[in-house]
Amino acid sequence: MTEHPTSHEGRQPLAARPQERARPRQQEAPPGAAATAAIPGPSPAPNTAKGPVPNAVPSPVPGAVDAAGPTADPQTLSRREGDRLRFVGAATRRIARGIDLDEIVLGLCRASVPTFSDAILVYLRDPLPVGDERPATPFVLRLRRTDRLRLTGEEGDGGPEGERLRLPVTGSQAGLLPAADLCEIRTGGALDEVLRGVRPVFGDSAAARVALPELLGAGRTVPTGHRAILAPLRGRRRVIGAAVFLRGTDRPPFEANDLLVAAQLATHTALGIDKAVLYGREAYIADELQRTMLPDSLPQPTGVRLASRYLPAAETARVGGDWYDAIPLPGSRVALVVGDVMGHSMTSAAIMGQLRTTAQTLAGLDLPPQEVLHHLDEQAQRLGSDRMATCLYAVYDPVAHRITIANAGHPPPVLLHLGGRAEVLRVPPGAPIGVGGVDFEAVELDAPAGATLLLYTDGLVESRLRDVWTGIEILRERLATTAQLTGPDHSPPLEALCDDVLDMLGPGDRDDDIALLAARFDGIAPSDVAYWFLEPEDAAPGRARRLARRALSRWGLDDLSDEVELLVSEVVTNAVRYAERPVTLRLLRTDILRCEVGDDAPQLPRQRRARETDEGGRGLFLVNRLARRWGATRLSTGKVVWFEMATP
């Protein structure tokens, strides 16, 4: 609930301005008349004996009594009605300019005070119903916003916003009372009847005399006579609030035609609020849809550190189809994905979710990057002929220190080396996903330890103020500058690097949403990797136990020998039983010990509870009990069964 100081001199009605330009220049008012001139009031009747007052102009304020008396000539009445119509037009345009709820209510307050009233209170239903949903019970109104005219030199003038509005009461502007924040509408009560009647009523009408104290709170009064109007706010389907317009005693009372003005203001405000609430709900749903389809947290694969950021677009087009993902793959590899569905709508967000799910499924099959993009292209064509997206898919191998990248019309990634050099990787651009009938090409590049790969969507580098290639060059220079601050032997902190990259955005650079994925390559040293091929024969499990024991002894992990030998023997035995080609055995030492056994049989093992009479079927049960984690992944050439052990 805020109070907005206004000045009548700076807030003249729009309809009065042409008349002011035609009016001859008047003598400057004395300083003592400033407070009186702040609120226009009826002037004394002219002395008819001396002739008419020259340059007499009727009050431009809607509802003001003409200075010439109650019997104004038709020309004056016509001019007054024209002023009223022009005011209504200007006020409704101001209300309609608002997009969200607060802007619309503020537009009503600023349009009404001081031109139409000295003070206004706007009550809205709490909570506001959205669309066709059933309103909550009981019917409660909350004071949403207030505004009033301040007198020049009034105590507290110029104070901070947020002060409680004080209502002018009978007598003078000095006597003021606070208004209630909440009001529960009693079914069948006086206020309920006025709100259901929809039409505005004067404050001194029989219904309003009982309804206003119920709305404002017990013991609170309003000016007597036609100095208050209670206007219900009815939206498309129901009453959603009420507005109270007030005039002080130093100002002419409201006229009958002012009820029509109040009705116009209330109607436009209520319909605008209805649309704003619907728009806000749709934007919230779409934004939540977008965010829930992004990963809650990134995995922590071996040999690489990850960080990400997502920023929605501006309020006018906040929902997009940008996404990122990091998917662990067999062999301690990780797939890095970033994509952008064209368009800004809930449909774009839904398509993004479908493409991301498809990419995760394809990654689980361990397909090459170009094959993943090919299947994504087919999926986009199945979703519709106009479903277009760009995507970049990369696979990092920490053992080989290599990265394989395929691109589908996406901006190229930037690689920041340990020494501070930043380069834009030369990746074949390819056609966007959804075009159909095109081939995608993958390139394999070095991924040195300590380097940082930055994947992003075009919202980071492209805007109305610059093209995409200019933005990419600015990004490259920004990364190089940031890396130089940490020195040639240290990489900049990953989270701080992401924040610094987003700081390059200017005020006109938020036309599109932004997805950012940064990967710091640590790699796995060759001394921490042991790799063997085993022939699919009966002697393979025994040889696997001996090789594992020697590797653990070399790494100083003899305490794990018994458990690791047992688990390696069980997994290799299952692999040899179905394999036709050599079986692979690999041990990786990082902060954990990871064992991977690969074969060419596509069937994945399943843990089952063996019966007492069964001779086998207990191998995976032992793996499940002794290992910290285990799993099996199907490859294009077979499968990999892996397990992890905590190191001492």
Secondary structure, 3 states (H helix, E strand, C coil): CCCCCCCCCCCCCHHHHHHHHHCCCCCCCCHHHHHHHCCCCCCCCCCHHHCCCCCCCCCCCCCCCCCCCCCCCHHHHHHHHHHHHHHHHHHHHHHHCCCCHHHHHHHHHHHHCCCCCCEEEEEEECCCCCCCCCCCCCCEEEEEEEEECCCCCCCCCCCCCCCCCEEECCCCCCCEEECCCEEECCCCCHHHHHHHHCCCEECCCHHHHHHHHHHHCCCCCCCCCCCEEEEEEECCCCEEEEEEEECCCCCCCCCHHHHHHHHHHHHHHHHHHHHHHHHHHHHHHHHHHHHHCCCCCCCCCCCEEEEEEEECCCHHHCCCEEEEEEEEEHHHEEEEEEEEECCCCHHHHHHHHHHHHHHHHHHHCCCCHHHHHHHHHHHHHHHCCCCCEEEEEEEEECCCCEEEEEEECCCCCEEECCCCCEEECCCCCCCCECCCCCCCCEEEEECCCCCEEEEECHHHCCECCECHHHHHHHHHHHHHHHHHHHCCCCCCCHHHHHHHHHCCCCCCCCCCCEEEEEEEECCCCHHHEEEEEECCCCCHHHHHHHHHHHHHHHCCCHHHHHHHHHHHHHHHHHHHHHCCCCEEEEEEECCEEEEEEEECCCCCCCCCCCCCCCCCCCHHHHHHHHCCEEEEEEECCEEEEEEEEECC
